[in-house]
Amino acid sequence: VIVGAFDNHGRLVGAAVLDGVWMGRQHDMLDMYFLFTSRDVRSSGVGGELFKRMAELASERHARYLYICAANSKNTVEFYMRHGARVATEAQLADEMLAAEKEFPEDLRASLGADIHMVKLL
């Protein structure tokens, strides 16, 4: 599911994607695959509204958690935590979720930094 946010001129200023594939050890998570907002609307509530909508859509599909794999940056982690997400426990994550990061070459992983796995209880 793709959700877009538009400004008063019809310009796309944000988007979010919810994947429909069940994830996690208990297969009780849906993945918020993507969330992006334009720089000029950051801190305006657009990202929060998109995140809220992804959580609603996941809940409507009877997911227990919304899964977020995000860049491990202070601003990103703080954003998701303000909106109710918490760092996922290893027990919640399926092995393939943890292994996906290891598909990238080691030097690329080092330059990008490790992603952080988070979940929001729905």
C-alpha positions in Angstrom: 0.0 0.0 0.0 1.4 3.4 -1.0 0.2 6.6 0.8 1.2 10.1 -0.4 1.1 13.5 1.2 0.5 16.5 -0.9 0.9 20.3 -0.3 -1.7 22.9 -1.2 -0.3 23.0 -4.8 -0.7 19.3 -5.4 3.0 18.7 -5.0 4.0 15.3 -3.5 5.8 16.2 -0.2 5.9 12.8 1.5 5.2 9.1 0.9 5.1 5.9 2.8 4.8 2.2 1.8 3.4 -0.7 3.8 4.5 -4.1 2.5 1.9 -6.9 2.7 4.3 -9.8 3.5 4.1 -11.1 7.1 7.4 -10.9 9.0 9.0 -11.8 12.4 9.4 -15.0 14.3 5.7 -15.1 15.0 4.6 -13.8 11.5 2.8 -11.0 13.3 4.5 -7.9 11.8 4.0 -5.9 8.6 6.9 -3.9 7.3 6.7 -0.1 6.8 9.0 -0.5 3.8 9.5 3.2 3.1 8.8 6.6 4.7 10.1 9.9 3.2 9.3 13.5 3.5 10.7 16.5 1.6 13.1 18.6 3.6 10.8 21.7 3.5 8.0 19.8 5.3 10.1 18.1 8.0 9.0 18.9 11.5 5.6 20.0 10.2 3.8 16.7 11.2 3.7 15.2 7.7 6.0 12.3 8.6 4.1 11.7 11.8 0.8 11.5 9.9 2.2 9.1 7.3 3.6 6.9 10.1 0.2 7.0 11.9 -1.5 5.9 8.6 0.9 3.0 8.1 0.2 1.9 11.7 -3.6 2.1 11.0 -3.3 0.1 7.8 -1.2 -2.6 9.5 -3.7 -2.8 12.4 -6.6 -3.1 9.9 -4.8 -6.1 8.5 -4.6 -7.6 12.0 -0.8 -7.1 12.5 0.4 -7.0 16.0 3.4 -4.9 15.2 4.5 -2.4 12.5 8.1 -3.2 11.7 10.6 -0.5 10.8 14.1 -1.0 9.5 15.7 2.5 9.6 19.0 4.2 9.3 20.6 4.3 12.7 20.7 8.1 13.1 19.7 10.1 16.1 17.0 12.0 14.3 15.5 9.0 12.7 15.4 6.9 15.9 14.0 9.8 17.9 11.3 10.3 15.3 10.1 6.8 15.5 10.4 6.6 19.3 8.3 9.8 19.6 5.6 8.0 17.6 5.6 4.9 19.9 8.2 2.6 18.2 10.8 0.7 20.3 13.9 -1.1 19.3 13.0 -4.7 18.4 14.3 -7.6 20.4 16.2 -10.3 18.6 13.5 -12.7 19.8 10.9 -10.8 17.7 13.0 -10.8 14.5 13.2 -13.7 12.1 16.7 -14.8 11.1 16.1 -13.6 7.5 15.4 -10.1 8.7 18.8 -10.0 10.5 20.6 -11.7 7.7 19.4 -9.2 5.0 21.9 -6.6 6.1 24.7 -9.1 5.7 24.0 -9.3 1.9 25.8 -6.0 1.4 29.6 -6.0 1.1 31.4 -5.4 4.4 32.9 -2.1 3.3 29.5 -0.7 2.2 27.9 -1.8 5.5 30.7 0.0 7.4 30.2 3.2 5.4 26.4 3.1 5.7 26.3 2.0 9.3 24.1 -0.7 10.7 20.3 -0.3 10.3 18.2 -0.3 13.4 15.2 -2.6 13.7 12.2 -1.1 15.5 8.6 -2.1 16.1 5.5 -0.3 17.0 2.9 -2.3 19.0 -0.5 -1.9 17.4 
